[in-house]
């Protein structure tokens, strides 16, 4: 394990750990999507974009994020990274609702995982 003591969470790495790499990828995708969404929200609040443009841009960011995360989840549904990805929030909103089995089954290739 390697890390910078002043920024342990963001700087730690575990050498030769595919799980650690996947968790970091989830974090990177979530942080990037949150940044884009915050930018879109700020434009909307400043009235630089109208409601329809706001919704379209938000939908684009969320669709891209869900597509990337879904590939990771479906790649190994029982992995720590898959479970971690399902519980990620962007601006306090769950993107995948793990408490709604019906919708989560659309992400997972089979629903027996959640039953």
C-alpha positions in Angstrom: 0.0 0.0 0.0 1.2 3.5 -0.8 -0.4 6.8 0.2 0.1 10.4 1.0 -0.7 10.9 4.7 -2.1 14.4 4.1 -4.7 13.0 1.6 -5.1 9.4 2.4 -8.5 8.7 0.8 -7.6 10.1 -2.6 -4.0 9.1 -2.7 -3.9 5.5 -1.4 -3.1 2.7 -3.9 -2.8 -1.0 -3.3 -0.4 -2.5 -5.7 -1.6 -5.4 -7.9 -5.2 -5.1 -6.6 -7.8 -5.2 -9.4 -10.5 -4.6 -6.8 -8.8 -1.4 -5.7 -8.4 -0.3 -9.3 -12.1 -0.9 -9.9 -13.2 1.0 -6.7 -11.0 3.9 -7.8 -12.6 3.8 -11.3 -16.0 4.0 -9.7 -14.9 7.0 -7.7 -13.4 8.7 -10.7 -16.6 8.2 -12.8 -18.8 9.4 -10.0 -16.7 12.5 -9.3 -16.6 13.4 -13.0 -20.4 13.0 -13.4 -21.0 15.0 -10.2 -18.8 17.8 -11.5 -20.6 17.9 -14.9 -24.0 17.9 -13.1 -23.0 20.7 -10.8 -21.9 22.7 -13.8 -25.2 22.1 -15.6 -27.1 23.1 -12.4 -25.1 26.3 -12.1 -25.9 27.2 -15.7 -29.6 26.6 -15.1 -29.7 28.6 -11.9 -28.0 31.5 -13.7 -30.6 31.2 -16.4 -27.9 30.6 -19.0 -29.8 27.5 -20.2 -33.5 26.9 -20.3 -35.3 24.0 -18.7 -35.3 21.7 -21.7 -31.6 22.2 -22.3 -31.0 21.5 -18.6 -33.0 18.3 -18.7 -31.3 17.2 -22.0 -27.8 17.8 -20.7 -28.6 16.2 -17.3 -30.0 13.1 -19.1 -26.9 12.9 -21.3 -24.5 12.9 -18.3 -26.6 10.4 -16.3 -27.0 8.1 -19.3 -23.2 8.1 -19.9 -22.5 7.5 -16.2 -25.0 4.7 -15.9 -23.6 3.1 -19.1 -20.1 3.1 -17.8 -21.0 1.9 -14.3 -23.4 -0.7 -15.6 -20.6 -2.3 -17.6 -18.6 -2.6 -14.5 -21.5 -4.0 -12.5 -22.4 -6.6 -15.2 -18.7 -7.5 -15.7 -18.7 -9.0 -12.2 -22.0 -8.5 -10.4 -20.9 -10.1 -7.1 -17.7 -8.0 -6.8 -17.1 -5.4 -4.2 -16.9 -2.8 -7.0 -20.3 -3.7 -8.3 -21.9 -3.3 -4.9 -19.9 -0.1 -4.2 -21.1 1.3 -7.6 -24.8 0.6 -6.9 -24.7 2.7 -3.7 -23.0 5.7 -5.2 -24.7 9.1 -4.8 -24.4 12.2 -7.0 -25.4 15.3 -5.1 -27.2 13.2 -2.5 -29.2 11.2 -5.0 -28.9 7.5 -5.6 -28.4 6.9 -9.3 -29.2 3.2 -8.9 -31.8 2.5 -6.2 -30.7 -0.8 -4.6 -34.0 -0.8 -2.7 -36.1 -1.0 -5.9 -35.6 -4.6 -7.1 -37.6 -4.1 -10.3 -35.4 -1.3 -11.6 -32.1 -2.8 -10.3 -32.9 -6.0 -12.2 -32.6 -3.9 -15.4 -29.0 -3.3 -14.5 -28.1 -6.8 -13.4 -28.4 -9.5 -16.0 -30.4 -11.7 -13.6 -32.5 -10.8 -10.6 -31.5 -13.8 -8.5 -28.6 -11.8 -7.1 -30.9 -9.5 -5.2 -33.4 -12.2 -4.1 
